[in-house]
């Protein structure tokens, strides 16, 4: 799966937030405050996303409707795996250790992580 650019990811978040397909104008309205794009710029990016296989464009009516083909969780899993592979040699432990050394965890987050790991361990027994 090809990587999404930052602007493509913003569009995907908008599409994921809706259960129904959206028109380009609806997407543009949702992007206000994030990007100052003209409709033509958005259309170019949407066409690229259709080519990459992330977005479906329904052209069966006079108005084109766009919807996400790739789900949010599926995207997160694939991106996480690539991130782990690239930076931490596929080791989640190394990633967590790196974040801990960078003081990225609060006491509450450590507690949540411990609880989550305990739950995973129980499921695997």
C-alpha positions as CSV (number, residue, x, y, z in Angstrom):
1,X,0.0,0.0,0.0
2,X,1.4,3.4,-1.0
3,X,2.0,5.9,1.8
4,X,-0.4,8.9,2.3
5,X,0.9,12.4,2.2
6,X,0.0,14.7,5.2
7,X,-2.8,16.3,3.1
8,X,-4.1,13.0,1.9
9,X,-4.2,11.8,5.5
10,X,-6.2,14.9,6.5
11,X,-8.8,14.0,3.8
12,X,-8.9,10.4,4.9
13,X,-9.6,11.5,8.5
14,X,-12.6,13.5,7.2
15,X,-13.9,10.6,5.2
16,X,-13.4,8.2,8.1
17,X,-15.4,10.6,10.3
18,X,-18.4,10.2,8.1
19,X,-20.5,7.0,7.5
20,X,-21.8,8.3,4.2
21,X,-20.0,9.3,1.0
22,X,-19.1,13.0,0.6
23,X,-19.0,15.4,-2.2
24,X,-15.8,17.3,-2.9
25,X,-17.5,20.5,-1.7
26,X,-18.4,18.8,1.6
27,X,-14.8,17.7,2.0
28,X,-13.6,21.2,1.2
29,X,-15.9,22.7,3.8
30,X,-14.6,20.2,6.5
31,X,-11.0,21.3,5.6
32,X,-11.6,24.9,6.3
33,X,-9.2,26.1,9.0
34,X,-6.8,23.2,8.2
35,X,-5.9,24.0,4.6
36,X,-6.7,27.0,2.4
37,X,-7.4,25.0,-0.8
38,X,-9.3,25.8,-3.9
39,X,-11.6,23.1,-5.2
40,X,-9.2,22.3,-8.1
41,X,-6.4,21.5,-5.7
42,X,-8.7,19.1,-3.7
43,X,-9.8,17.4,-6.9
44,X,-6.2,16.8,-7.9
45,X,-5.5,15.2,-4.5
46,X,-8.7,13.1,-4.5
47,X,-7.8,11.8,-8.0
48,X,-4.4,10.7,-6.7
49,X,-6.0,9.0,-3.7
50,X,-8.4,7.1,-6.0
51,X,-5.3,5.9,-8.1
52,X,-3.6,4.8,-4.9
53,X,-6.7,2.8,-3.9
54,X,-7.6,4.7,-0.7
55,X,-10.7,6.4,-2.0
56,X,-13.6,5.4,-4.2
57,X,-15.3,7.9,-6.4
58,X,-19.0,7.1,-7.3
59,X,-19.6,8.8,-10.6
60,X,-23.1,7.3,-11.2
61,X,-24.8,10.6,-10.7
62,X,-24.1,14.2,-11.8
63,X,-22.4,14.7,-8.5
64,X,-19.3,12.7,-7.6
65,X,-19.3,11.1,-4.1
66,X,-16.1,10.0,-2.4
67,X,-15.7,7.4,0.3
68,X,-12.8,5.7,2.0
69,X,-11.9,2.3,0.7
70,X,-9.2,1.6,3.4
71,X,-10.5,1.7,6.9
72,X,-8.9,3.8,9.6
73,X,-7.9,0.8,11.7
74,X,-6.5,-1.0,8.7
75,X,-4.4,2.0,7.8
76,X,-3.1,2.4,11.4
77,X,-2.1,-1.2,11.6
78,X,-0.2,-1.1,8.3
79,X,1.5,2.3,9.1
80,X,2.5,1.0,12.6
81,X,4.0,-2.1,11.1
82,X,6.0,-0.1,8.6
83,X,7.1,2.3,11.4
84,X,8.2,-0.5,13.7
85,X,10.0,-2.3,10.8
86,X,11.8,0.9,9.7
87,X,12.9,2.3,13.0
88,X,12.9,-0.5,15.5
89,X,13.6,-3.7,13.6
90,X,10.0,-4.9,14.1
91,X,10.3,-4.6,17.9
92,X,7.5,-3.0,19.8
93,X,9.6,-3.3,23.0
94,X,12.4,-1.2,21.5
95,X,9.9,1.4,20.4
96,X,8.3,1.6,23.9
97,X,11.8,1.8,25.5
98,X,12.7,4.6,23.1
99,X,9.6,6.5,24.0
100,X,10.2,5.9,27.7
101,X,13.7,7.2,27.5
102,X,12.4,10.3,25.7
103,X,10.1,10.8,28.7
104,X,7.0,10.5,26.6
105,X,5.0,8.6,29.1
106,X,3.1,10.0,32.1
107,X,2.6,7.8,35.2
108,X,-1.0,7.3,34.1
109,X,0.0,6.2,30.6
110,X,2.5,3.7,32.1
111,X,-0.3,2.3,34.3
112,X,-2.7,2.0,31.2
113,X,0.0,0.3,29.2
114,X,0.7,-2.2,32.0
115,X,-3.0,-3.0,32.2
116,X,-3.3,-3.4,28.5
117,X,-0.3,-5.7,28.3
118,X,-1.7,-7.8,31.2
119,X,-4.9,-8.1,29.3
120,X,-3.0,-9.2,26.2
121,X,-1.1,-11.8,28.2
122,X,-4.3,-13.2,29.7
123,X,-5.8,-13.6,26.2
124,X,-2.8,-15.5,24.9
125,X,-2.8,-18.0,27.8
